[in-house]
């Protein structure tokens, strides 16, 4: 997601998309040309019509009911290349989420009807990660259930279909951020360093692992923030941050006050593959702009998953650094915010989005 979010809810926004031949607007609306009697998708490469001859319709059937016929060049009554790619990638994601043995990149590309190189590029562009990264994340929920239910770590390895203990441990560390044994013990032995500082929004309590920031909470007191961290990491060893971690906290506070600084901070956020896709999309919303749940769903290639997107946005563990505050309802309403609607309003005003 780059630049300003696409706005096609006004005629002016739609005309701008037509002028730019913006393929991202395909499927949002069609435009009709009075002098030719045809209707086109926004990305149509045909010679641009004069604005006074152009009208807009929400759907093909509305344009056809008004007497227009589909353009033979851009074929708006057929799926666009972008739409076909999105459907193919969504099908690949569903397969990766359900299979026990990860299919090869060649198999996935063949099923999508794309070359190996093109499939890999389009997959990463739509999902925000490579097919292998997505497959690892997709296995995480099943792996978690297996590890919890199995009698031992060894049993979990064989029951989850891994060919070796080494392979099992490697996948588990990626999925859990810790060893399977530690996970079975409720994250016992995981070290989480935390520190709190006052900001203009309240008390920011940040948690760190050796890989980066794993949580940021904004509350009225440091005690509340620490309680939220303990709910996130119930069996981890929580220790106050000193030295280098105090410097990291300074950077976190600076990012809360000046969001442009957030991009340089290392994050260690753990979630399902779907949550990771949503959180990656959130980090792509430019400062000073907002998005909606439906727009985020479209960006990650799951346009019908708006409710799941809303849940993933609500589960974001890192306030401000992963900017879930930039997501609004389709009517522009603030919707909810885990750390208070007033704080969400203040953040948006600070960023110039409202």
N, C-alpha and C positions, 0 to 999 in steps of 0.2 A: 504494500500500500504506500504510494508515494504521492507527494503534493497534497492539494486540497481534496477532501472527500467529494465524490461525484454527487451533484445535486440535480435531479431530473424531475422535481416536483413542481417546477414552474416552466412556462414557455421559454423564458429567457435562458434558463439552465439547459433546457432541451436544445435550443438553437445553438448554444455554445458547443454542446456535444456534437451536433451535426457539423458545425464549422470545423471542429477538430477531428472529425471522423473517428470519434472515440469509441473503440470496440467495447469498452467497459460498460457502455450504455446499451449495448445490444440486449434485447429482451426486456428492457425497462419501458420502451415505447417505440412507436414507428412514426415516421413523418410522411406526409403525402404532398404531392406537387400538383397543383391545379392545372398547369399548362401541359402536363404529360399524362395525367390520369393514373399515375402509379404511386405506390407507397413503398418506402424503403426502410431498412434498418439504419441506425445512426452512423455506422461505419461505412456506408455505401461509398464506393470509390467513384461513382458517376460525377459528372460535372455538377457543381453546386448550383442549386436553384436560387432565385431571388427570395428574400425573406417574405415579401408580401404574397408570394405564391405558395407558401408552405403552411401547412396545418399539422397538428400533432394528435395522435390517438394512443390510448393506453394499450390497445391490443389490435392484432391483425383483423379480427372479425369486425371491430368497430370501423376500421378503415374500409373494409370490403363492403360493409353495410352502407357506407357513404358513397359507394360507387367506384372506389379505387381498386386497381388490380396490382398484384405483387410485382415488384421489379424483377426482371429476368437476370439482372447482373448480380445483385446482392442476395436475392432469394430470401426475403424476410419471412416467408411462410415455412422455411426449413430451419433446422438447427444450425447455428453458426459454428465455426471452427472452435471458438472459445467455449461455447456451450457443450459441444461434443467432447472436447478435452476435459471439461469439468465433470461430465457424467462418467467418462472413462476413469478419471482419477478417483472419483467417489467410489466406483465399483472396485478399484484396486484397494482402496482403504478398507472397504467392507471385507474383502478377502483376507487382507493381512490381519484383520481383527478376529477372524474366526478360524483360520487354519492352524494346525499344530506345528507343521513343518513349513518354514518360511520358503515361499516360491522364489525362484531366481529372478533377477532383473530382466533377463530375456523372456521368461514366461510371462511376467507382468506386462512387458512391452507388447508382446505378441497378442495378448488378450485385449489390450487397449487399441490395437491396430496402429501402433506407432513404432518408430525405430527406437532402439535401446537408448541412444543419446537424447532424442527428443522427449521420450517418456520421462527420463530422469530429470531433464530440465523443467518440463512442464509440471511434474509432480512437486519438485522443490518450490517452484514459483507459486503454485496453488496452496500447498499444504504448509510450506514454511520449513520443511525439513526433508531429508532424503528418504527414499523408501526404506532403507535399512534402519534409519533412526526411528521412523514411524512404526516399523515392525517390532522393534524392541519395546517401544512404549505401549504398543497394543497388547503385547504379551504380559505386561506388568500386572494388570488386574487378575488374569488367570494364574500367573505365577504366585501372586500374593495368596490367593485362595488355596493353592496347592501346598504352599509352605506352611500355612496356618493349620490346615487339616491333616497333613502327613504326620506319621508317628515320629519321624526323624528327618534331618536334613537329607540324608542319603535316600530315604524313601521319596522325598519330595523331588529329588533330582531325577529319579527313574520314572516316577509317576507323571512328570511334566515332559517326558519324552526327550531329555537331553542325552546326547551320546557319551558324555563324560562329565565327571564332577567339575573339572576345570571350566568346561563350557557353561555348566549350570551356574557356577560361582560368578563367572564373568557377566552373564546375563542378569543375575540377581543384584549384583552391585550396581549395574546400570539402572535397574528398575527401582531399587530401594535406596540407593545411595549408601548402602552398608552391606555387611555380609548377611547371608540367609540366617545364620545363627543369631546374630544381633536382632534381626527383624522378628524372628520367632519369639524373642525375649521382650518384644515391645519396644524395640530401639534402645534397649539397655546397652550402655557402653558408648552410644553416640554422643559426641561432645558438641554442645551448642553454646556458643559464647554470646552473651547479650549485654546490651548497654542502652541507657535511656538519656534523652536530652530534650530540653524545651524548644519548641518551635512556635511559629505564629499560629499554628493550627491546633496546638496542644502538645502533649508529651509524645514524642516519637520513641518507640522501643524497637530496636533492631536486633536481629539474631543473625549470627554468622557461623558458617562451617569453614573448613579449610579451603573450600572452593569459591566462597562468595557469600553474598547476602541471601539468606533463606527465608526471611520474614521481616516485615516492617508493619508495626501496628501504631495507630494514632489514637490515643485515649486521653482521658482527663487526668490520669495519674500514672506514675511508673508502675505502681502495684497492679493496676488493671492491665497494663501492657504485658507484664510478666505472667499474669494469670492466663492471658490469651496464648502466650507462647507455650506455656505448660500444657494447655489443651491441644496445641498442635503437635508437641513433642513430649508426650506424657511420661515416657520412660528414659528420656535422654538425660545425660549429665549436664545440667545448666550451670554455667559459671559466669561471673561478672567479667566483662571485658576490660583489659588494661593495655597499655602500650600501643601496639599497632592497631588494636581493635578500636581504641579511642579515636585514632586518626580516621579509621573507616567510618565511624559514627559521624565525625565532622563532615565527611563527604556525603553521607546520607542526609544529614540535616541541610546541607547546602543544596542538594538535589530537590528537597522538599520546598525550599524557598525559591530556588531557581531551577525549574524542571529541565531546562536544557542540559544541565549537568548530569542527569540520570543516565544518559547513554553510555558514559564511561565506567559505570560501576559493574563489577562482576556479580552475576546472580547465580544462585544454586537453588532453583525452585523445582519442586518435584510434584508431579501430577500425572494423570492419565495422558495418553497420546492426544486425545481430543482436547483436554484442558491445555496442553502445551501448544496446540495449534491456535487456540483462542488467545492465549496469553501472548504468543508471538504476534498475532494480528493487533492486539491492543498496543503493543510497543511500536507498531507501525503507524499509529494515528498521529499525525503531525501536531506539534504544539500550536495552540490557537484554533484548532478545529475539533469537531466532535463526530461521532458516528452513532449508528443505531444497532440494535441487536440483529436486525435483518441484514444490515450492510456487513457486519462482521461475519454472519453466517455465509453470505455470498462470497466474501473474501477467502474463507477457508474451504470453499468448494462444497458446502453443505447448506444450500439455501433454504431447506425446509427445517433445519435444526435450530430454530430461534430460541425455543425454550431451553434446549441443552446449552446453547451459547450463554443464555442468561444465567444458568446455574454455574457454568464455568467462570463467568465474570464475577459472580458472587463468591466463588471459592478462591479467588486470587489472594495469595498469602502476603503479597508485597505491595503495600499501599504506595501510591504515587509513582514509584519506580516502574511498576507495571500499571499504566494509567487507566484503570477501569473507571475512573471518574469522568473520562471523556466519552462514555457511552450513555446516550439518552434514549428516551422512548421515541417512537416514530413521530409523535406529535410535538416533540421538543421538550417534553417534561423531564424533570431531573431523575425520575424513578427513585429507587432506593440507593443507599450507599452504606456499607457496613460500618463506616466510622462517622456517620451522620450527614444528612443532606446539607446542613449548613456548611460543613467542611467541603463538600463537593461543590457547592455554589462558590465558595471562596476560591477554591482551586481554579475553577473555570474562569472566574473574573480575573484572577491573577494572570492567567495565560491568554487573556483577551478573547476567550471563546464565547463569552456572553456579555 
